[in-house]
Amino acid sequence: MSDESGVKVPATVVLTESRRTGHVVARLEWAVAGRRRRYSLGEVDHPTRSSNLRAAWLLAEEAGLLVAEEIGNSWASSSGTRASMRSNRARDTKPELRLRSSLHREGLRFRVNARPVATLRRTADVLFTKHKVAVFVDGCYWHGCSTHRSIPSTNREFWVSKIEGNKSRDRETDSLLVEHGWFVVRVWEHTPIDDAAALVRLGLEESKSKHAARVLRADVR
């Protein structure tokens, strides 16, 4: 966005929970001459943080707060979409941290953000190396959740292709790890923590019982 003099300045979306309504409220924050500025964007009501972030950036764009940039062949078709995608963490997301905290409280010890197979360029969010269980916490947007996925209306063909490519890579990762004897546990960012932890325990139990390696998914009963 730009300040009063027209100079471009970086902005950040901040999400907080309203004490009065319990809803998620978004605001845009930026600094001018060392002073913090804020603009209330309003409520965003989506099931995941990534969806709320994207909705907030779109509100900022609709309000005319973002500076239009030359897109060219950029992977994002608008400044709002581009900023939203950049704001999504690739690792240590809140769902990952909550799951790791839950597993740790149970006395389980594991590695984080590590490769199950050194020669494969695939990184698991939680890794139990002794029992060969790899856990992935998939974000709804990037991994194509059928319930919470929201495809941008602009440049839709690109985004559909991008997400389908991610889903194909996920399936390939699953197959490669199972071939190497790994149990793969996949949960969504919206999966209740108790359910996600239970699925991880199931993978560990099957591994300890010398069952054949397989994929366990949160959306398959």
N, C-alpha and C positions, 0 to 999 in steps of 0.2 A: 504494500500500500504506500501512499505518499503522505507527507505531512502538509501543514498549511502552506508552505512555500513551494510545494510540488516536488520536493526531494523524496526519492524512494526510501522507505525504511522497512526493515523486516518486522513481521507481526507473528504472533502466536495465538492459537486458540486454546483457551482454558475451559475445562469442563468441571463443574461443581454441582453438588446436590443441594437443592433448595430445602432449607429446614422447614419451610412453611408447607410446601406441597410434596416434597420428596422426589420431585422430578429433576432431571438433569438440565442444568442451565449452562448455556455457552456464552462466552464473551471473547472479544478480540483484544489483545494487549500488545502495545508497542511502546517504544521509548523515543522521546524527542528532547534533545538537549539534556539528557540525563534524568528526565522526568517521565515516570510511567503513566501511560494513557490507557484508558479502558473504554470499550464500547460493548454494550449488552446486545447480544444477537437473539436472545430469547431461548425458549425451551426446545430441546431436541429429544425425541421419544423413540429411540431405537434400542434393540436388545443388546447390542455390543458397542464397545468403545469406538472401534474403527468406524462403524456406521454413524455414530454420533459425531465423530470428528469430520467425516465427509459432509454430513448434513450441515454442520456449523460453517465449514468453509464455503459451501454453496450459499448459505444465508449471507455471509460476508460479501460474496461476489454479487449476489442479487441486490445488496444494499449499496453497491458501487464503491466498496471500500478497498477493493483490490485493484492493482495497476495491471492493465492489459499488457501482455508481453508478446513478442513475436514468437509464435509457436513453431512454425516450420514443420519439421518432421519429428517434433518432440513426441515422446510416448504419451503425454497427457494433452488432452484437447482443450483445456482451460486452466487458468491460473489456480482456480479453486480446487479442481481435481488434482492438479500437480502438487499443490501444497498439502492436500489431504493425504496423498499417497506417501509423500516424504515424511509426514508426521507419524506414520504407522511404524512402530518398532519392528525390527527384524528379529530381535532376541530380547529376553528378559521382559516380556510383556506381563501385564497384570495376571492374566490367566495362568501363565507359566509359573509366576512367582507364587501364586496361591496353591497351585498343585505341588510345587516343590516344598512349600512350607508344610502342607498336609502330609506328604510322604515322610518328611524329616521328623515330624512329630510322632510318627509311627515307628521311628527308629531305623528307617531305611536310609542307606547311604548310596550316593550315586554321583556320576559326573554330569556336568551340564554343558550344552552346546559343544558336543564332541562327535567325532566320526566313529560310527560303529565299526567300519572297516577302513583301515588306513588308506587303502588304495582306491577307495570310492569317494568321490567328492560329494558326499551326502552327510549332513550334520543333523543329529537328533537333539531335541530339546532337553531330554533327560535320558541318561544312559546307565544301565546296570551291566557293567562289563563282565562280571563274574558269571551271571546267569544269562547273558546275551539277550537282554530285553531293551529295545529302543523305543522311546516314547516321543510322539510328535503332537504338539498342541497346535492345531491348524486354525488360522484366522478365517473367519467366514467369508470375507471379501476375496482374498487372494486364492483361496482353495475351493471356491465355488459351492458354499453351503446352499442347499436348495431352499432352506427356510429363510435365511437372513441375507442372502446375496442381493445386492442392488447394483445393476449394471448402469453406468452413466448413459444418459440419452444421447450425448454427443460422442462421436467417434465410437459408436456402439460395437461395430464390427471388429474393431481393433481389440476392445476390451473382452469381448466374447472369446476371440481367438487366444488372447493372453491367458485368460483364466482356464480355458480348456487345455491349454498347454501346461499350465501348472498342475491340473488334475492328472494329466497323462504322465507327467514327471513323478507325481506322488505314487501312482500305480507302479511305475517302473522302479522307484525306490523300494517299495514294498517287496516286489518280486526279487530284486537283487539281494536284499537283506535276508529274506527267507531262504534263498539259495545258499547263502553263507551261514545258515543255521541260526539266524536271529528271529526272535519273536518281535513283531512290530505292533505297537499299541498306538492307535490314532484316536484322539479326542478333539472335539471342537472347542473353540474359545468359550462357547455358551454352555458346554456340558457342565452340569453341576459338579462341584469339586468332589463330593462324596462318590458320585458315579465314576468320575475319572479315576480317582484313587482305587476304587474297587476293581476297575478294569486293569490297572497296573498290577495290583496284587494277583489277579487271575493269571496274567502273563507270567509273573514270577513263579506262581505255584505250578503252572504247566511246565515251565522250564525246569524247575527243580524235580518234577516228576518224570522228566525225560520224554515228554510228549514231543510230537513232531512240530517243528517251528511253523508258525502261521501268523496271520494278521488278525488282530482284534480291534474292532471299530466300535466307537460309541453309538453310532447310528444303526447298528445291526444287533438285533436281539437273538 
